Amino acid sequence: MQLNSQGRDLLAVEALSYISRIIQMCDRNPLSRTYGCFDRSFWHYKTTDFPSGMYQENVLSLALVYTYPFPGNRWFQEERIREWALAGMRFAKESSHRDGSCDDYYPFERAFGAAAFSLYAMTEGFLILKCDDEGGLIEFFRKRGQFLDFTTESGRLSNHHALAALALYNLYLITKDHHFKEASQRRVLELLSWQDSEGWFYEYEGCDPGYLTATISFLSKYFQKSQDQTVVEPLRRAISFAAHFIHPDGSYGGEYGSRSTFHFYPHGFEVMSSLAPEGKRINDLFLQGIPRGKRHRNDDDRLFGHIVYDYLQTWLDFAPVRSNSSSPECLSQECGSKYFPNSGMLIHQNKNYSSVVNLFKGGVIKAFSPDRAFLSDTGITVRDERGRRAATALYQKHESQPNAPIADGGGDFTKLTVKGDFFQICTSTSTPVKQILFRLLNLTLGRMNSQLLRRVLQQILILNKRPFDLSFEREISLHSTYIQIQDRLLPRKNLKLTQVAMGSDQLTIYTAAANSYQESVLLPWHHLSKDEVERLNQGEELVVQRRYDFETGSE
């Protein structure tokens, strides 16, 4: 593949394939009170009682396809496309709260993330379309910018911080108000304080390579506009770290991250390519995987918009000189193992495959040959007769340490051991009664203190770790042609389990952007037999051993 032409155009083809869907999501009737709303569940299906502000970020993709002649872009200079982009901005203004904020998942949420995503998209679209101040949009942007400036979001979500800094800088470009430039710089400085010495930025409890590409993308866009040199070295370190998680088949990320995402935002790697050439090679390998179906897909209405404009922006800033080789290769290191002790990530590569293990998530492991994922083990999960589920793949830093690499008679290999506990997983779903009670909470506590309610929900859905009477020891042996996993299950008292399995794509904490599609989700789960489950129920220790060959992937 000639990456300087066909590879670049793949980005446009992928992004443009979503534009008709974005148009379908929009209320296009100029006489409608919801004209410009992109939340189809609200204005068309009428199954929700408030519009999610996140959907309004789709105005940026419309502004881009209206303005630039991307290859195959039949929407270039179509006047209604411009009209809908502006209508989307106006609807965001009319549907916002008095402080300029918006909701995302429930009423009166005043969601920081949705406000940041939508403000960036609207201000960027405003700049691209060279708009006048139509209908008081600039004053609305100011209000939303002030909300981002004065709001402290609960939890450390670095990608939101990078995006807020970018949106505030755009607001400075529109208004020339230095207050927003200073607010942007303050966000950047706080974000940089969240960068680990290994190069990654915090996402809740630790490192998520998927969200790291989002942070790199947003911070790179900020640098592109501001030329703020303080972010150059942090971006170089982040890109160097991210290079370890582009797999030999061209896929990226996975359940080994703190938030289990497969995100890949290519724009930041391209923007920084002259200062961090590694980023360009990351994109080249990613592009080689697209025609072979290796890229992840998170195609629900709420989330796919993020990548559409990022792909289009990557096309616009695509560096003309690419790598000469078109064969997939690992970018991160020579053969051997590299351990990042602060993130718990261990990367092992040999001439046959590359693997990633997170020792802080109970030994979650994924392994890839140049053709495909042949192993995806996202930890052990159990279910008892009460319907409760518990799993190993929750952060347990103090219980996870790798052994030093040791030599085997048949060649070098790395052995890892992980010890820890099972924790219950939140599996609750909504009911009519729960929904009524939650709406009452939205209208009372949530309306008065949205951040307090958010912290409560984060604690329940994401950070809560309720112990379960079962512990484990996992031993992973990484050989030249196969990987062996041995799990030792240690009940602390008699249990009443009904199922025990090692999952290929399980999720153990709530992350809206997780549980998307990557080819590795097609790999099978390993279920224990009824006899094995019964032995655990009787309090016996159980050892389960599996071997995965890189050529066949079979046990």
Helices and strands as residue ranges (DSSP letters): I 3-7, H 8-16, H 19-25, H 40-40, I 41-45, G 53-57, H 58-67, H 79-95, H 112-128, G 134-136, H 137-150, H 158-175, H 178-193, E 202-203, E 206-207, H 209-226, G 229-231, H 232-242, G 243-245, H 267-271, H 278-289, G 290-292, H 305-316, E 336-340, E 345-349, E 354-358, G 359-361, E 364-368, E 373-377, E 380-384, E 389-391, G 397-399, E 400-402, E 406-408, E 411-424, H 432-441, I 442-446, H 447-448, H 450-458, I 459-463, E 466-478, E 482-491, E 497-502, G 519-522, E 526-527, H 530-537, E 542-549
